[in-house]
Amino acid sequence: MSSFILDDDSGADPTRENSRTFTGLNAGTYTVTQAAVPGWDFMALDCTIGTGDLALRRATITLAAGEEANCVFTNS
């Protein structure tokens, strides 16, 4: 089983969760898309593995068995 973490690098908006962790994922490919946040601009996307598409606010992660990934979606 693998785990995947979405982590807010600033925690500037206390009304939103600063991270989400998904543990126990099977090996495979996962796509995570951040919905637009009113009043915020999507600035950056950084993942420890996988690829990111800044224009689509999307990360595609391929996890091997036991592998972990961490992605940071930055808004300002």
C-alpha positions as CSV (number, residue, x, y, z in Angstrom):
1,M,0.0,0.0,0.0
2,S,1.1,3.6,-0.7
3,S,0.3,7.0,0.7
4,F,-0.2,10.4,-1.0
5,I,-0.1,13.7,0.8
6,L,-1.5,17.1,-0.4
7,D,0.1,19.8,1.8
8,D,-0.6,23.5,2.0
9,D,2.8,25.1,2.3
10,S,1.6,28.3,4.0
11,G,-1.5,27.6,6.0
12,A,-2.5,31.2,5.3
13,D,-6.2,30.5,5.1
14,P,-7.3,29.0,8.5
15,T,-10.8,28.1,7.1
16,R,-9.2,25.4,4.9
17,E,-7.4,22.2,5.8
18,N,-3.6,22.6,5.5
19,S,-3.1,19.0,4.3
20,R,-4.8,15.9,3.3
21,T,-3.3,12.4,3.5
22,F,-4.5,9.4,1.6
23,T,-2.9,6.1,3.0
24,G,-3.4,2.6,1.8
25,L,-3.7,3.4,-1.9
26,N,-3.0,0.5,-4.3
27,A,-0.1,0.9,-6.7
28,G,-1.3,2.8,-9.8
29,T,-1.8,6.2,-11.3
30,Y,-3.8,8.9,-9.6
31,T,-4.8,12.3,-10.8
32,V,-5.5,15.1,-8.3
33,T,-7.1,18.4,-9.4
34,Q,-7.4,21.5,-7.2
35,A,-10.7,23.3,-7.7
36,A,-10.5,27.0,-8.3
37,V,-10.6,29.0,-5.1
38,P,-12.5,32.3,-5.3
39,G,-10.2,35.3,-4.6
40,W,-7.0,33.2,-5.0
41,D,-4.6,32.7,-7.9
42,F,-3.1,29.3,-8.5
43,M,0.7,29.9,-8.5
44,A,2.6,26.7,-8.3
45,L,2.5,22.9,-8.1
46,D,5.4,20.8,-6.9
47,C,5.3,17.0,-6.4
48,T,8.0,14.7,-5.2
49,I,7.1,12.3,-8.0
50,G,4.8,12.5,-11.0
51,T,4.0,15.4,-13.2
52,G,2.1,18.6,-12.7
53,D,0.0,20.7,-15.1
54,L,-0.1,24.2,-13.7
55,A,-2.7,25.4,-16.3
56,L,-5.1,22.7,-15.3
57,R,-4.3,22.8,-11.6
58,R,-3.7,19.0,-11.8
59,A,-1.0,16.5,-10.6
60,T,-0.7,13.0,-12.0
61,I,1.1,10.6,-9.7
62,T,2.1,7.0,-10.5
63,L,2.8,5.1,-7.2
64,A,4.6,1.8,-7.0
65,A,3.8,-0.6,-4.1
66,G,4.9,1.1,-0.9
67,E,5.9,4.3,-2.5
68,E,4.9,7.7,-1.1
69,A,4.3,11.1,-2.8
70,N,3.9,14.6,-1.6
71,C,2.4,17.4,-3.6
72,V,2.1,21.1,-2.8
73,F,-0.5,23.3,-4.5
74,T,0.4,27.0,-3.9
75,N,-2.2,29.7,-4.1
76,S,-1.9,33.4,-3.3
